[in-house]
Amino acid sequence: MKEACLVFDVLHHLKFVTVFDQSYQVLYKKVEPKTYSFDEDGIECEDLPGLVAWIIAEIESLKSSKDFKITAINFTSYIGALVHLDSNHQPVMPVYDIRRNLGYKINKSIDQALENYPGWRTDLQVAENSFQTVGFQLLWLKITKPDLFVRVKKSLSIAQYLQSIFSKQYFHDFSTIGCHSACWSFEKQEYHPWLKEQGLNSILLPLKNSNETVLADGIYIGAGMYSKIAELQTFMAIEKDQFILLSTGAWTACLNPFNSDLVRESDLTNNCFSLLNSDGRIVRMARLFSGNEHSRQIQHLARHFGHDESHCLNIKFDYRIVKKLRQTVDQVRPQGTELGSMLDSPFMERNLNSFGCIEDAYHQFVMDLVAQQIASIRLTIDHQINRKIYVEGGLAKNQVFMSLLSEAFFDRIIYKVNFRNTASIGAAISIANSWNPTPISAETLEVEAL
C-alpha cells in the first residue's frame, strides 16, 4: 500500500483536499466552494464548524482507503483570518471576514498605538491598514467587542488552528506571522513590543518552522502555513538557480525568495513588502489585483461588444494587433503606472468606442495590465539577476498575457506551470522529511518554457 500525504488548502472562496503519493502524483483530489455563516453583525464569515466537520469527514474516509495509507497531513490557508480561542481552546467568536472595514476610529487608534515608533511601517512591513492585518484586527476586537476580547487567550491562523485539532499544540509558523501581520519586527526579528503594550497578547504564541511536524495517532501533522509561501516551496524544491514566482489568482503575487532587503516606505505604497519564508528568512513580495481586474474587464468588454464573457478567454495572441495598437494608441509605460492596493488598471481610462472589435480592445487591456505587472515584478527584483520567472495560476493559461510578459522579459526564461494548486504540493514537500525521501521532479509540475 502506498504511503501518502493528505493536504487541505483553505482559500477565501474554495477548499481543496489532495492526496499525494511519494512520487507526488495525485491519488485523490476534491475542490469545493466554501460554505459561509454570519457573524453577530449579520456579515458573512467563515463557517468554521462546517469546515472542521468537512475536514474530519474527509480524513476518516481517506484513512479507510485500500489504495494508500495516510502517513502525514498538512494544512495551508489564506492570510488574515483568525480563530480566537478561550482558555479551554474553544472558539470564542466567528472567524471574521478579512474584507471588513476597520473604520476611522480604529485607524486613529492604530496611529496612537504606534506613534512612539517612528518608521513603524517599514519595521512591520505593513503596506496599508486593513482588517487582514491581524494585529490591527485584534485592536479592532479589543475596542469594538471588549466582552468577547477578554475571553480570548490564543489567536491562530486557520491553518494553525486546523493542525491544533490533531496535535493539541498552539503556535504560529513563520509564514503566517510574517505576512503583513503588523506583529513582526523585521528589523529585530521578533514580536513587536506594541502588541504587549496594547494587551494583544493572544497573538504572542511560540513560533515554529513550517517544516516541523508532530506525531499524533501514528500520523505526522504538519505545522500548517500560508498558501502563497507553500506555493514557493514547490519551486524551491525543483530549482537550483535564482528565480521569482508569479502566482496568479484574484491577487497576482510576485515572490522573490532571494531578495532579503527590507523594502522602503515608497515600495510599501506600491503594495510591495517583505514577508517570512517557511524558515524565517525574508522574502520580497509585490501584489496586484490583476485576476480580479481581468474578471471585471472581460465582463465590461463582453457587455460593450455584445459577446459572451467566455469570448475573451478564447482570444489568441495576435502580434499584428499589438503592433497596430502600439502605432495608433498611446501606450502606458511600466514606470508610469500606479501600483497601490486594488487600483484599477490604466485601461479604465480608455474609451471603448475607439476600438473596432473586442479582440483589439482585449489586447489593449492586457497590454495595460502587463505594464502594471512589469512594474510590480521590478519592485521585487531590485537590480538582482533572477534569470527565471515561473508563472502559475489562471493567467499562466492566458496566451495574450504570457506572450506579452515573455516579450517584456526577453532576457529571462519564462516558465508556464500547468499543475493546478501548487500550494497543496508545496505543503506536502514542506514536511517531506517526515514522510517522503523522494525528491520532486520538475516534470510533475508540467513546467513549460516559453
LINSUL-V532394 format. One record per pair of residues at least 24 apart in sequence whose ideal C-beta (glycine too) atoms are under 7 Angstrom apart, sorted by the first residue. I is the first residue (numbers start at 1). GAP is how many residues later the second one is. Records with the same first field share a line. If there is no record, write none. Layout:
BEGIN
I->GAP, GAP
END
This chain:
BEGIN
1->67, 68
2->65, 66, 67
3->66, 68, 432
4->64, 65, 66, 67
5->66, 67, 69, 423, 430, 431
6->53, 56, 64, 67
7->67, 417, 420, 421
8->47, 67, 154
9->67, 218, 412, 414, 415
10->41, 67, 68, 148
11->67, 216
12->66
15->36
16->405, 408
17->41
18->403, 406
19->43, 49
20->405, 408
21->47
22->414, 416
23->415
24->401, 404, 416, 420
27->40, 41
28->34
37->57
39->55, 57
43->54, 57
44->53
45->49, 50, 51, 52
46->35, 48, 49
48->35, 43, 47
52->113
55->107
70->149
71->148, 149, 364
72->141, 147, 148, 150, 359, 362, 363
73->146, 148, 149
74->148, 150, 353, 354, 356, 357
75->84, 87, 88, 147, 149
76->83, 148, 149, 150, 151, 154, 347, 351
77->80, 81, 82, 150
78->149
79->53, 97, 100, 147
80->52, 54
81->76, 77
82->52, 55, 73, 74, 75
83->73, 75, 78
84->68, 71, 118
85->68, 69, 71
86->65, 66, 67
87->66
92->56, 59, 60
93->55
98->33, 34
99->32
100->31
101->30
102->27, 28, 29, 34, 38
106->30, 33, 34, 37
109->30, 34
110->26, 29
113->26, 81, 85
114->80
117->77
121->144, 147
122->140, 142, 143, 146
123->62, 63, 64
124->58, 60, 61, 68
125->55, 61, 137, 138, 148, 149, 150
126->54, 56
127->53, 141, 144, 146, 214
128->213
133->47, 48, 49
134->47, 49, 69
135->46, 47, 48, 60, 65, 68
136->46
138->62, 64, 65
139->59, 61
142->57, 58
152->50
153->49
154->48, 51
155->47, 48
159->65, 66
160->64
162->62
163->58, 59, 60, 61
166->50, 55
167->47, 49, 54
169->45
170->35
171->34, 35, 36, 37
172->33, 35
173->35, 36, 37, 50, 51, 52
174->33, 35, 36, 102, 103, 104, 105, 106
175->35, 50, 51, 54, 101, 102, 103
176->49, 50
177->30
178->97, 98
179->47, 96
180->93, 95
184->92
186->76, 88, 96
209->69, 70
210->68, 220
211->67, 219, 220, 222
213->218, 221
220->211, 214, 215
222->205, 208, 209
225->53, 202, 205
227->196
228->25, 27
229->48, 49
230->193, 196, 197, 200
231->191, 192, 195
232->25, 45, 51, 194
233->45, 193, 196, 197
234->188, 191, 192, 195, 211
235->155
237->192, 202, 203
238->202, 204, 207
239->149
241->146, 147
242->143, 144, 145
243->143, 145, 146, 147
244->133, 136, 137, 142, 145
245->145
246->143, 144, 145
247->145, 146
248->42, 43, 143, 144, 145, 146, 147, 148
249->42, 144, 145
250->41, 42
251->36, 38, 40
252->35, 36, 38, 39, 121, 143
253->32, 34
254->31, 32, 122, 123, 126
255->28, 30
256->27, 28, 124, 125, 130
257->26
258->126, 128
259->25, 121, 123, 125
261->121
267->112
269->71
270->69, 70, 109
271->68, 69, 70
272->107, 108
278->152
284->96
285->95
286->90, 93, 94
288->51, 84, 85, 88
289->53
290->79, 83, 105
291->103, 104
293->51, 52, 76
294->75
297->50, 68
301->57, 60, 61
304->48
305->53
307->51
311->47
312->50
315->44, 47, 85
316->83
317->82, 83, 86
318->45
321->38, 39, 42
322->41, 45
325->35, 38, 39, 42
329->35
331->36
332->36, 39
333->38
334->37, 40, 41, 44
335->40
337->34, 35, 38
339->33, 36, 37
345->24, 27
346->25
363->37
366->34, 35, 38
367->37
370->31, 34, 35, 38
373->32
374->34
387->25, 26
388->24, 25, 27
389->25, 26
390->25, 27
391->24, 25, 26
392->25, 30
402->48
406->44
413->36
414->36
415->32, 33, 34
416->32, 34
417->28, 29, 30
418->28, 30
419->25, 26, 27
END
